[in-house]
Amino acid sequence: MADSVAEARAAIEAAGRLPDDELDLAGVALQFARVDAPEADWRAAAERVSALVRGVLAEPPPEDAEARRALIARVIHDEGGYAGDSETYDDLRNANLIRVTERRRGLPVALGLLWLHVAEAAGWAARGLDFPGHFLISLDGTTKGGSVVVDPFSGGGALPAPALRMLIKRVEGPQAELRPGMLAPMSRRAVLLRLQTNIRLRRLQGNDVEGALACTADMLRLAPDAAPLWREAAVMNARLGRLGAAIEGMERFLGLVPTGEAAARGREMIEEWRARLN
């Protein structure tokens, strides 16, 4: 199992050297999943993902966005049995793509990642959307067909503007309204990091700082220039008493964010840690 984890981390690190548009979303997500579940059969999971692609490619390719949405929803949710896990939402398996393919249950971003992978394999433009508190998908049709916003957590249903307005009120409260930037497209790295963030945050909530730090270190393999992750790793190392590693991590953060309030606080923390070392 140690060899499997080492192989997976090497693959993630190699992916971290690729341009964003060359990242294989499902491929990298499966490598992250191998790290957390080295005993699981990740190749079988990859075959289950490929089966979804084959299911979509077996049909005549629709042109408009709504028909494409309906086809992917039928293959993934109706025939494949995938659904959002609202009963055990915080189960870590919901963010592990191997376990998601085994259980046919997952978080919005995990299910959305399958949507993105299938759409790309079919040659259709699709993007993850950074909607507050709930990962969504934008799926394009031809120029004439426009695009559609999809909720992968609820069976791949379409979300027109009134439904999006209801969703933001459910997430942020009854006074919330749609505002610019809520449907901003996410990079591939951002989608993968959002998937892993679910694991990191749940480990922190369970006071598993060691596990959260390991997750953060793996995220940094994919995104070595992600300044906030270096800061978070530094703080977690300090909590674990690893002050040398904390200082090193915060210095990496300052190299990426040398000015501003966060940088000033980072320098103060380094001084505090150095004083404790002495």
Secondary structure by P-SEA (a helix, b strand, c coil): caaaaaaaaaaaaaaaacccccccaaaaaaaaaaaacccccaaaaaaaaaaaaaaaaaccccccaaaaaaaaaaacccccccccccccccccccccaaaaaacccccaaaaaaaaaaaaaaacbbbbbbbcccbbbbbbbccccbbbbbbccccccccccaaaaaaaaaaaccccccccccccccccaaaaaaaaaaaaaaaaaaacaaaaaaaaaaaaaaacccaaaaaaaaaaaaaaacaaaaaaaaaaaaaaaccccaaaaaaaaaaaaaaaaac
